Amino acid sequence: WVDPGHFDPAKYRDPNKPSKAIVPARADEQSRTAVETELRIWGSDEVLRLPVMVSTTVWDVKLMLAQRLSMDPTGTLAFVTKQGCYWREQLDHEELRRKVWVRGIKSFERPRIEYPHPIAIIGCGHIGLRQAMIFMKHKEFNFVLFDKKPKVGGMAWWDQANKTSKLQTEWGVYHMQFDETLELPKQTYPWPSRDELLEHFQWAAEQYGILPYCRLSTEVKQVDSSGFDAYSQRVGKKWETKYELTLVKTDGSSDVEEKFMSSAIQMYPGNLSVARRETYKGEDEFGGLIGYGMFNELDYSQITGKNVVIIGHGAFAVENVRTCLEYDAAQLYIVCRRKNLAVPRFVSWLANQSITPISAALLLNSSKPMYELAGFDPWAYYAVQANSERTVCSIQQKVRFGIGDVYFLAISWGKLEVIEDPLCVKRLSRGMLHTGSGRKLEVDAVLKLLGFVGNFDNDRLLRIKEMVGFWVNNDPKRYLVAEPISVMASKFGGTSFSPGAIAWSEFGMWFLHHPQDYYSIVAESTLIPRHKAEGDDRPAYVVDARHGSQTMIMIGAMIPWLGERGAIEVQLKHDRMWALHPVEKFLEWCKEDWDHYCKKLRAQGYSGPEYPYTIEVAWKYLQAHADEHAKATGAAPGGSKQ
């Protein structure tokens, strides 16, 4: 008989070397049971509670602390525990006790740089407000926000949107309470209007104490730097650079320029802010309405009952289809050089609730119920590069996804025709648009949605020669983020703004508090992408999706705290989506909105299909995502029925 808790020597005997026994390591020798350990700073009340395994050693935790605090683990760091009536220092190889006092450090928080002048945040839109909230969460109060507008909210919602505009992505991943320490929003409807969003931004600025830090109706006209001298570089104090801002009032209250000294600048200029404009031959004889479907340039009440052509096929063009239906336009056309992929609302929800990103193949397959109504094949679009079996693909297109169901509804009900013409528009004549291929469209209104270009004033203001990641000229104290353009990915973790906004804000904060990390880890790295201005419509600050995602992946891998925050925010994204928009309720909202527009079209004599996503169809694609998740992690995503 052999005690099952011990090895049987005969079983592990090497017959070729009878004098030696082979004793392989057993997987169950070390306990992997999860427990919690409490670490306390010696002589302090500061406590850190860690989830560990029973087998976690003192050295394991010393390495973790040393990495977080940027110190040598072999130095003064010591773990002390109470053993009977004595205190004993634990050795590095020992299993960590459940209650330990730590000597050799003053805090579990890494010391950070304190600046003599405020940090200037330019822009009081979504990211600017989020940056203020992140600063205040981490007890950084030495900052001021500037914005040309008289209220918070940002250019995208004040200028680019119109009064019928709605959020294209979901509220569950767009609200300002998107933080694990804040309460859920009371609102659960996924697509608030422009005015509701502006009210929300104002409420957040008041609720979380941001307004006292805001200087509204104030434009930063010029930025000059000083203090970046040879001595600072030699002694490693490059962060002592300071910046003089020239401020002007935009509300006419004063003509006097003001000088403002700042220790760092964070700039959030918003989405691409300059509309791409083009004048077509024959506009003067067209005789109808011609305008740009953005910046409130167009009185949409004038399109009621009229045939309308939309030129372009980006996200704003997709949104303008819904606006035209709201104003009861007659026949609609989209004329474009090539069709860009648009995303149905359910597919956007599927990506935003994911923990591991959904594959591009799943994104396309889950879009098929809607594309089939329109008679399109999403796998055949120019943006898709796929294998012959259509099991693996990547998507690369120059514009972001338009998100919505009404675009597909209008096509399937015969209200909208999409005309793909490589030559696009040739000219206009009286009541007519002539396409490059020779087709003539009888229309009363022309809406130009030709996209946006960057604003070179932003490059000039911060004197940008090159963006290194999101940092200007390799300077950790000049940080600029404008949402990256285009789509370039084989996996998609979402379609919304808040997850990115909170991560961008934490990136900016970390390297202001710890600029030495930037110079020692980031500045000389060849893994961080760089971008200079391109041509006349691509300033240096306008980076593409590959630049943005590569920067976030590499910085998250280089800085442990930022990597940890990324994992927390992915789970937060999933939890908020299921809490505010559970799949059954979300589909009800989608169908309700679909039926609303169907009713309008029936009254105009049109007919067409019903909403294609049932709960069974939805769970089919949720199961497909669960399978992808299990393959990647070995576990089904939380919140699903699996």
N, C-alpha and C positions, 0 to 999 in steps of 0.2 A: 504494500500500500504506500502511495506517495501523497503527502499533504498537498492538496491542490493549490495552496498558497506558495509553494516552493517549486524550484526547478527539479526535474528528474534528470540527474547527471547523464544517465545512459542515453537519454533522448537527444542530448546535445553533444555527444561524443563524436569527434572526428575519427573515423576508422583508420585513416592514413597516419594520424598522429595520436595514438592512444594516450599519450602522456598529457595532452592538452584538451581542454573542453571548450566548445564554442557556445558562448552565451550571448545571443543577440539581444539588443535593446527591445524591451517590450513597451508597446504603446500605452499600456495601462499602469506603468510604473509611476508616472506623474499624474496627479489628480488634476483634472480640468474643470472641476466643480467651480462655478462662479460664486464669488464672495465679495464683500465690500471691505476695503481697508480705509481706516481714518488716519490721515497724516496731519500732524499739528506742528507749527513752527515753535521751536523751543523758546520759551519766554514770551509767547504771543498767544492771542486767542484765534489767530487765523487757522482755518481748518480746510483741508482738501480731502474729499471722499472719492476714492477710486474704485471702479469695478475691476477686479483682478481674478485670477484663478488661484486655487489653493497652492499650486506649485510655483506661482510667481516668486522670483527671488528678489532680494534686496538690490542686487546689481541691475536687474531689469528696470526697477523703478528709479534708481539713481540715473540710469541712462536717459530715461524719459524726462526727468526733471532737468538734467543737465542740458538736454537738447532744447527744452522750452525756455530755459533761463540763460542759454548761451554761456555755459560755464564748463569747467573741467570736472568730470565725475570722479576723478581720482584725487581731487584736492581736499577741501575742507568739509565736504558733504558727509554727514554721519547720521545714521538712523539709530535711535535709542528707544528701548522698550522697558517696561516695568516687569520685573521677574521676581515675584515674591515681594520682599521688602527692599530689593536692590534695583538699581538701574543698570542696564547692560547694553552695550553697543552691539548691534547685530552685524555679523560678518556678511560680506558680499554674496557668498554662495548660499546663505540660509534662506529658507522660505520666509516671506514677509509676514510679520505678525499682523493681527487685525487692528491694533492700535499702536501707532508709532509716532515718536517725536523726532523732528528733523532739526539737526544743527548744521550751521555753515551757511545758511541763507536767512535773509530777513523777511522774505515774502515769497509766496508762490507766484506772484505776479512779477514779471520782468521789469526792472526799472526802465523808464522811458525818458526821452528828451523833453525838457520843459522849454518852451519858446518865449522870448521876451515880447513878441508882438503877436497879434491874433492871426489865426489861419483864415485866409479869405476864401470863401466858397462862392463862386460865380454861377448863379443860376438857382432859382427857387422852384424848379420843377420837381418831378418825382425823385430823381437821384439826389438833387440838392437837399431836399427835405429829409430823405433817407440818411444822407451823410450826417446831417445835424443830429438825427435821432441816434445814430451809431456813436457819434462823439459823446452825446449826453449819457447814453447807456454805459459807456466806459469812463465816465467822469472826466471827460475833456470838455471844458466850457470856454476855452480861449479861442473862439471863432466868431466870424461875422459872415452873414449871407448877403449877397447883392443880387438885385434883379431889376431890369429895366421896367418890368410891369408893375402896376400899382397893387397887384395881388399875387399871391402864390399860385402855382399850378403849372407853369411852364408854357413854352411856346407852342408845343404840339396841340394842347387843348385850347389855348386862348386864340391862336392864329390859324393853325392848319385845319382844325375841325370846324364843322358848321353846326347849326343848332339841332339838326337831326342826327348828328354823328353819335355812334354808340361805341362802347368798348368792343373790339373784335375778339379778343381773347377772353378768359374768364376772370370774374371778380375774385375768385378764390386765390388767385396768384397775382393780383394786381394791387390790393389794398395796402394802406400805410400801416396797418396793424400786423403786417407780415413779419412777425418776430416771435420766437418761442416764448418770450417773456410777456407778450401782450395778449389781451383778450381777443376772442373771435369777433369779427364785425357782426352787427345785428342784421345787416342786409344780407340776403342770400341770393337774390336774383343775379344771374351771371353777367348781364350786359347793361350796366348803367349808362345813361346818356352823358353827353359832354357836360351839361350843367350840373348833373348829379356828381360827376367826378370832381369838378372844380369846387363844389361845396364840400366834398370829402377832403380835398387837399387843405382847404381853409380850416375845416374842423380839426384835422390832424395838427396843423401848425399851432392852433390855439390850445388843443387838448394836451399836447406834449411839450408845451412851453417853448416852441421854436420862434414864435413871432417877435419876442423881445430881441432876438439875435438877427432879425431881418432888417435890411435897409432897402426898402422897395422904392420904385421910381428912381433908381440910381444905377447909372451905367458906368462900368469900368472902361474908361476911354484909353488908358495907356498903362503899361507896366514897365518899370525900370528896376534892374537888379543892382545890388551893391554888396560888398563884403566878400565876394568870391575871389580872394586874393591868394598869392603864392603861399603865404604863411598858413592860411586855413587848410590849403591842400597838403602842405608839408606835415602838419601835425594831425592830419586826419579829421579836421573839423569843417568839412565842406558844408555841413548843415547849418553853419552860422550865416550863410547867405540870407539877406533880407530883400524885400521887394517893396518899391514905392508905387502905389496905385494912384492914378489920377481919376477922380470921380466927378461926374456931372449929373445933375438932376434932369430927369426926363419929363417931369410934370409941369415944367415952367416955373416952379417955385423959386428958383435961383439960377443966375447965369454964372455964378462964381465957381471955378474949379476948386476941388478940395484934394489935398494930398493925404493919403492914408498909408501907414507903414504896416507891412505884413511880413510874417516869418515864412509863410508858405502859401501856395495858391492851388486850389482845386477847382477845376472848371468843368461844368456840365452844360454844354451849349444846346443840348436837346438833339432831336432827330435832324436829319438833313434839312436845312432851313431855307434854301433858295430854290424856288420852283424852276425846273427846266422849261424854258420858253421857246416857242417856235411860231413863226408867222408863215401861213400858207398862201400860195398864190391864189388870188381871187377873193380874199376875205372881204375886200371893200365892196364887192358886188353880190356877196352871199345874201344879204338882206335879212338874215335871221340872227339869232342869239349866238354869240361866240364868247366863251369865257373859260377860265381855269376853275376846275371843281375843287378849289381849296382856298384857304385864306379869306373865306367869306366874300370872295370877289363876285360871286354869282347870286342873283336873286332867283332861287329855284322855283318860286311861284310862277315864273314866266314859262316854265316848261310843261305845265299842266295841259294835257290833251295834245301835246306836240311830239313829233318824231325826233328822237335824240340820238346822236352818235357820240360815243365816248372813245377818245383816241388814247390808247395805252392799255396795258394789261397788268399793272402792278396792284399793290394792296389798296391804294386810293381809288383805282378804277373799279375794283370789286366792290368797295364800299359805296361808290357813287351809283351802282346799279340799285342798291337798296334805297338810296336817297331818291332816285328817279321814281321808284315805285311808290314811295311815300307821297310824292307830289303828283301821282297819277299821270305820269307821262304816257304817251301812246307807244308806238313801236320803238324798241331800243336796239342799238347796234354797238358792238365794240369792234374797232378796227385796230389791229396791232401787227407788228412785224412777226411776232411769234408768241404763242400762248405760254404764260407762266403757270406753274402749279398753284392752285388755290387749295385750301384745306377746309373740309367740312367741320362744323362745330364739334361733332362728336370726336373726331380725330384729334382736334386741338385738346379737348378734354382728356383723351386717352394719353397723350404725351405729357400733359401737365400733371396728371396724377401719378406718373410713373416714378419709381425709385431708381431702377436701372433704366437708362434711356431706351425707348422703343427703336427698333431697327428701321431703316428707311424702307425696307421691303414691307414691314408691317404697316408703316404709315401709308404706303401706296395701296396695299391690299385692303386696309380698313377704309380707305377713301373710295373704293370701287363702287359700293352701293349708290353713292351720289353721282360719281362720274358716269355710271351706266345709264342713269336717267338722262344725262345730257348727251349721251352717245359718244363719249370720249373715253380713251384708254390712257390712264395716267402713266403707265409704263412706257408709252410711246412718246412722251414729251422730250423736248431737246435737253432738258435739265437732268434727265435720268441716264445714268451709266450703269447697265446691269449685265449679269451673265445671261446666257441663252435660256436657262431654265427659269429665270426671273425669281430666283431665291435670294440673291444678294445684289445690292445696288448701293450707289451713292447718288446724292442730289446736289447739283451745282447750278444755281441760277443767280442772275445779277440782282434780283430784287427779293425782298422778303415775301413770305407767303401772305396772300390775302386770305382772310379767315371769314367764313360765313356760309350759310345755306341758301340765301336768297339768290345768289349768282346762279347756282345750279337749278333752283326752282324756276327762275325766269327763262332759262334756256329750255328746260324740259316742258314748260307750258307754252312755248312759242312766243313769249314776250320779248326775248333777247336773242339776237343772232351774233355769234362771234365770227368775225371775218379775219382770217390770218393771211396777211399779204406782205411778203418781204419788202415791197416798195412802199407799204403803208399808204399815206395820203399823197396824191399827186397835186390836186388843186381843188378849189371850191368854185362853184358858179351859182347862179341865182337858184336858191333853194335846193342845192345839190352838192353832194360830196363825191368826188371822183377818186377812186382808189388807184394805186399804182398799176394794178393788173387790168384796169379798165372798167371796173364795175361802178355803176352810178347809184347812189343812195339818195332818195328824196327825204330830206330832213329839214327840221325847223331850228334845231339848236345843235351846236358843236361844243362839247365839253373836252377840254384838253387836260389829260392826266398823264403827263410825260415824265413824271418822276421828279427827283430833286438832285441838286448838286450841293457840295459843301460850300461853306462861306469862308473865303480866304482871310476875312477880317479876324477870324479866330487864330489862324496861323500867325498873323501879324501881331496880334495882341500879346501872345506869349512868346513871340519870336521863335517859332518852331522851325528847326532845320530838319529834325528827324524825331519820329516817335519810336521809343524803345519800349515795347509793350504799350502801356498806357501812360508812360512818363515822357515828359518833354525834354529832349536833348540829354537824356540819361541823368536827369536831375530828379531825385526822389521827392523834392519839395515843389515840383511843378507837375501836377497830375491832371490829366484830361481824359474824360470818357464821353464819347458820343456813341450811341448804340451802333455796333458794327453792321455794315451793309451786307447784303447778299445772303445766300444760303449755300453752305459748303459742308456737307456732313453725310455720314452713313448711319448715324444714330441721332435721335432727337429726344432731349430731356424736357422740352417744353416749348411754348410759343409766347411766353409772357415776360413781363418786365421786372416784377418785384424780386424773383430769385436772383436775377442778374444785378439788380440795383443794390441789394444788400451785400452781395459778394464784392462788387466794385467799391462800395463804401468801406468795407473792411480792409480791402487791399490798400486803398489810399491811406487809411488811418494807420495801419501797421507800419508802413515805411516812413511815415512822419514821426511816429513814436520811436522807431528803431532804424534810423537811416543807415547805421553801420551795417545792417543786414543787406541793405540795397547795394552798398559799395562792395561788400565782401562776397555776395552771392549772385546778385542780379547784373550789376553794371558790366561785368566782363563776360557774362555768359553768352555763348553762341546759340543757346536754345530759345532765347527770347526774341521774337520777331521784331523787325524794324521796318519803318515805312517813311518814305519821303514823298513830297508833293508830286503828283503826276498830272501833267498837262494843265489845261485851263479850268477843269471842273472837279479835280480831286485833290483837295488840300492834304497836307501831311496828317492832320488829325483824323481824317476819314479813313478808317481801317476796315478791312473786310472781315467776314465771319471766321476765316481760318486764322487770321492774326489774333482776333479776340479770343477764340477758344484755345489756341495754343498758349497764349499768355496766361490764361486762367488755369489751365492744366499744369503748366510748368511752375508757376508761382505757388499753386496749391501743393505741389510735390516738394518744393524747396523749403517752405515755411510750415512747420507742423501745425501751428495754431490755425492757420488759414485752411489747411487741409481738413482739420477737424471741423471747422465751421462749415465747410462745404458739405460734409456728411450730415451734419445737423440740419442744414437748410434743405437738403434733398428730402429728408424725412418730413420736415415741416411742410414742404410743398405738397407731398402726398396726403398728409393729415388734413391740411386746410381744404384741399379739393374734396375729399370725402366728407368732411364735416359740413361744408357749405353747399356742395353740389353732389350729393350721392347720385349714383348713376340713374336710378329709376326716376328721381325728381328732375335730373338734368334733361333726360329724354322727354319728359313731360313739357318742360319749358321749350325745348327745341321744336316739338310738334305743335305746341300752342302758337309759336311764332310762325311756323310754316303755314299753319291753317289760317292765320291772320292774313297773310299775303295771298293765299289761295282764294280766300273770300273776295278780296279786292279784284283779283283777276277774273274770277267767275262773273262778277258784276260787269266786267268789260267784254264778256263773251269768250274768254279763254277757258281751256280745260287741260288737265294734266294729272300726273301721278300724285299719290299720297307720300307722306314722309317715309323714307325707306328704312330708317333705323328703328327696329323693335328692340325690346329688352333682350330677346333671344339673340339677335344679331350682335348687340352690344357685348353680351357675355361671351359670345364666340371670339371676339377680338380681345376681350380681357383675358380669356383663357390662353390665347396665343401669346399675349404679353407675359402671362404667368409662366408659360413654358420658356420663353426667352430669359425671364428673370431667374428661373430655377437653373437653367443651363449656365448662367453667368455667376450665380451665387450659391446655388444649392438650396434655395428657400423660396417659397411662393411669396409674392408681395403682400404685405399686411393690408387689411382693409378689403381684400377680395374675398370671395366665397370659397376659395380653394383652401 
